[in-house]
Amino acid sequence: MGMDIIDIALLIVLGATVVGVFSAGARWERENKGKPGKVIGQPGSQSKPKPKAKPSLYDRLGGEAAINAAVDVFYRRVLADAYIKRFFEGVDMARQAAKQKAFLTMVFGGPNNYTGKDMRQGHRHLVKMGLDDSHFDHVLAHLRSTLAELGVGEDGIQEVIGLAETTRNDVLDR
Ligand code: HEM
């Protein structure tokens, strides 16, 4: 797959950003471990938290900044996988980054605008190209290793994989 010098430069710049954002995210997680998430401007947000109230994984990972960083790591892994990269060939890199961001926001349990119907429509042409469970499993494996690389613990990984699994039948259009 053709990678020109601009793409390589872009990856290097993004790579540097990943390290910066994630060390900040990890620090945030360390410092805020066990602390309740605060919702600014909502009544009661300063009061004592309920014992079980736990910020979403999306927030624990550092929200949108963390997603932006994870996109790069995840996308590099996917494109390096000979078994699935054909599905991404010819897909515009800049547009795809936005889509992968949407992908990760979904599986991190963050705010997203996609429905099952969108997932069906968005992947139907890929199902026609032969997309099946085996490819889906590869994507999940990359998701798992991306999260591990970024320092997410096994519980967080399980949570993300569980969310991703809920989209399987829609993505595979069945
Ligand atoms: C956890 C399962 C998955 C989720 C949540 C997911 C999510 C998404 C989202 C949100 C989009 C953007 C849709 C749009 O706005 O058009 C997208 C597009 C895409 N997905 Fe997935 N996806 C999943 C699995 C897969 C798998 C298994 C593959 C292939 C191995 C794949 C390949 C693609 C490609 C190539 C596009 C871009 C299609 C295009 O623009 O031509 N996805 N996905």
Boltz pocket constraint, residues with backbone or C-beta under 6 A from the ligand:
constraints:
  - pocket:
      binder: B
      contacts: [[A, 84], [A, 87], [A, 88], [A, 91], [A, 99], [A, 100], [A, 102], [A, 103], [A, 106], [A, 107], [A, 114], [A, 118], [A, 122], [A, 123], [A, 126], [A, 131], [A, 132], [A, 135], [A, 136], [A, 137], [A, 139], [A, 164], [A, 165], [A, 167], [A, 168], [A, 171]]
      max_distance: 6.0
